[in-house]
Amino acid sequence: MSISLVLTVSGRDRPGLVETLSQVIASHQGSWLESRMARLAGHFVGILRVSIPEEQVDALTRALQSLEPESLQIRLARSEPEPPAPDTRELRLEILGSDRPGIVHEISQALADRGINVDELRTEIMSAPMSGELLFLANAELRVPTSLDLELLRKDLEALAHELMVDVDLDEPL
C-alpha cells in the first residue's frame, strides 16, 4: 500500500539539489506528485508531496536524514486525505502598491476574518519602472465560502486597499 508524504526542504542553494532529492525518492520507489520550490535570498526552499510504498517510509526517512550534513534540512509528515471542502469557490487576488510593513498582515487578517482560506500566496518586491520606488506585488489563490457576498468582499478589500495605498484586483480564476 502506498502512502502520501509531504516534505519541507530548505538549505543553502546549490546546483543539483532537486536531482539529489529526486534520486533519493526514486530509489525508494517513490513517486514525485507535486511541488513548489524556489530560491530565496540564496537559500533553496521547497515543499513537495510524494507517494511511496509504506514499507519504504523508514528507509526513505533515513536516506533523507543523511542529506542533513550537506546543509539540507528536511521534514516529513504523513499526508492525510483532505476532508471534503465546504461550499467554496476559488478566487484570485492581486495586490500592487508601494511597499511598506504590514501589507500581508492587514490583507490576510481581513481574509481570515471572513472565513477565506489562502491556498497559495506569492509575493515579491520590485522597483517601479520610472521612479525606482519599491513596489509590493502579491498574487493569491483563495478559497471563499459560497455564502460570502462577493460584491461586499470587493468593497471591503477596496476600502482596505485605499488605507494601505495599494491596488487590489479580485477575480475568478481563468
VENZI-V428141 format. One record per residue. RES is the residue in one letter. SS is DSSP state (helix for helix, strand for strand, loop for the rest). PSI is psi in whole degrees, 0 to 359 (NA if undefined). OMEGA is omega in degrees with one decimal (none if undefined). Layout:
res | ss | psi | omega
RES | SS | PSI | OMEGA
RES | SS | PSI | OMEGA
This chain:
res | ss | psi | omega
M | loop | 135 | 178.1
S | strand | 148 | 174.5
I | strand | 164 | -179.8
S | strand | 134 | 177.2
L | strand | 145 | 172.8
V | strand | 127 | 179.5
L | strand | 137 | 168.7
T | strand | 134 | -172.1
V | strand | 136 | 173.1
S | strand | 151 | 178.7
G | strand | 174 | 177.6
R | strand | 132 | -176.4
D | loop | 143 | 174.6
R | loop | 156 | 177.3
P | loop | 142 | 173.8
G | loop | 359 | -178.4
L | helix | 314 | -179.4
V | helix | 320 | 178.4
E | helix | 317 | 179.3
T | helix | 312 | 178.5
L | helix | 313 | -176.8
S | helix | 326 | 178.3
Q | helix | 315 | 179.4
V | helix | 316 | -179.8
I | helix | 313 | -179.2
A | helix | 324 | -178.6
S | helix | 349 | 175.5
H | loop | 26 | 176.6
Q | loop | 28 | -179.9
G | loop | 151 | 177.2
S | strand | 127 | -179.5
W | strand | 111 | -173.3
L | strand | 311 | -179.9
E | strand | 157 | -178.7
S | strand | 160 | 170.6
R | strand | 123 | -176.8
M | strand | 150 | -179.5
A | strand | 162 | 172.0
R | strand | 120 | -180.0
L | strand | 118 | 176.5
A | loop | 43 | 177.5
G | loop | 4 | 178.4
H | strand | 146 | 173.4
F | strand | 128 | 176.8
V | strand | 144 | -179.9
G | strand | 159 | 170.7
I | strand | 143 | 178.0
L | strand | 155 | 177.7
R | strand | 131 | 179.7
V | strand | 156 | 172.5
S | strand | 134 | -175.5
I | strand | 145 | 175.5
P | strand | 138 | -175.2
E | helix | 324 | -178.5
E | helix | 350 | 179.0
Q | helix | 353 | -173.2
V | helix | 311 | -177.8
D | helix | 317 | 178.9
A | helix | 318 | 177.3
L | helix | 316 | 179.2
T | helix | 313 | 179.2
R | helix | 318 | -179.5
A | helix | 319 | 178.8
L | helix | 323 | 177.7
Q | helix | 331 | 179.2
S | loop | 345 | 177.7
L | loop | 347 | -177.3
E | helix | 323 | 175.9
P | helix | 341 | 176.7
E | helix | 18 | -179.3
S | loop | 33 | 177.5
L | strand | 118 | 179.7
Q | strand | 131 | -176.6
I | strand | 133 | 173.8
R | strand | 140 | 179.2
L | strand | 144 | 173.4
A | strand | 137 | 174.9
R | strand | 137 | -179.8
S | loop | 121 | 176.8
E | loop | 152 | 175.7
P | loop | 139 | -179.7
E | loop | 137 | 175.5
P | loop | 157 | 179.0
P | loop | 135 | -179.3
A | loop | 138 | 173.8
P | loop | 173 | -179.8
D | loop | 107 | -179.8
T | strand | 165 | 172.0
R | strand | 155 | 179.5
E | strand | 138 | 174.1
L | strand | 158 | 177.2
R | strand | 133 | 179.5
L | strand | 131 | 173.9
E | strand | 137 | 179.3
I | strand | 133 | 178.4
L | strand | 131 | 177.3
G | strand | 180 | 178.3
S | strand | 136 | -178.6
D | loop | 142 | 172.8
R | loop | 155 | 179.3
P | loop | 143 | 171.7
G | loop | 355 | -177.4
I | helix | 310 | -178.4
V | helix | 318 | -179.8
H | helix | 312 | -177.3
E | helix | 314 | -179.0
I | helix | 314 | -178.0
S | helix | 327 | 176.5
Q | helix | 317 | 178.4
A | helix | 321 | 179.4
L | helix | 313 | -179.5
A | helix | 321 | 179.2
D | helix | 337 | -178.9
R | loop | 10 | 178.3
G | loop | 23 | -178.6
I | loop | 131 | 179.1
N | strand | 137 | 175.4
V | strand | 109 | 179.2
D | strand | 323 | 179.8
E | strand | 142 | 179.9
L | strand | 127 | 175.3
R | strand | 129 | 179.5
T | strand | 156 | 174.0
E | strand | 158 | 174.2
I | strand | 135 | 179.4
M | strand | 164 | 178.4
S | strand | 137 | 174.9
A | loop | 142 | -174.6
P | loop | 315 | -173.9
M | loop | 315 | -172.5
S | loop | 337 | -175.5
G | loop | 0 | 178.2
E | loop | 146 | 178.6
L | strand | 127 | 178.1
L | strand | 142 | 175.8
F | strand | 131 | 177.8
L | strand | 130 | 176.5
A | strand | 141 | 173.1
N | strand | 127 | -178.3
A | strand | 144 | 170.9
E | strand | 124 | -172.5
L | strand | 152 | 171.3
R | strand | 111 | -170.7
V | strand | 132 | 175.8
P | strand | 137 | -179.4
T | loop | 339 | 179.6
S | loop | 348 | -178.1
L | loop | 130 | 178.3
D | loop | 113 | -176.1
L | helix | 325 | 178.5
E | helix | 320 | 176.5
L | helix | 319 | 177.2
L | helix | 314 | 178.6
R | helix | 315 | 179.8
K | helix | 317 | 178.7
D | helix | 317 | 179.8
L | helix | 324 | 177.3
E | helix | 322 | 176.9
A | helix | 317 | 177.6
L | helix | 319 | 178.7
A | helix | 321 | 178.1
H | helix | 316 | 177.9
E | helix | 319 | -176.6
L | helix | 350 | -177.7
M | loop | 49 | 176.4
V | strand | 165 | 173.1
D | strand | 139 | 175.2
V | strand | 146 | 177.7
D | strand | 120 | -178.9
L | strand | 120 | -175.5
D | strand | 162 | 168.4
E | loop | 144 | 177.6
P | loop | 153 | -179.7
L | loop | NA | none
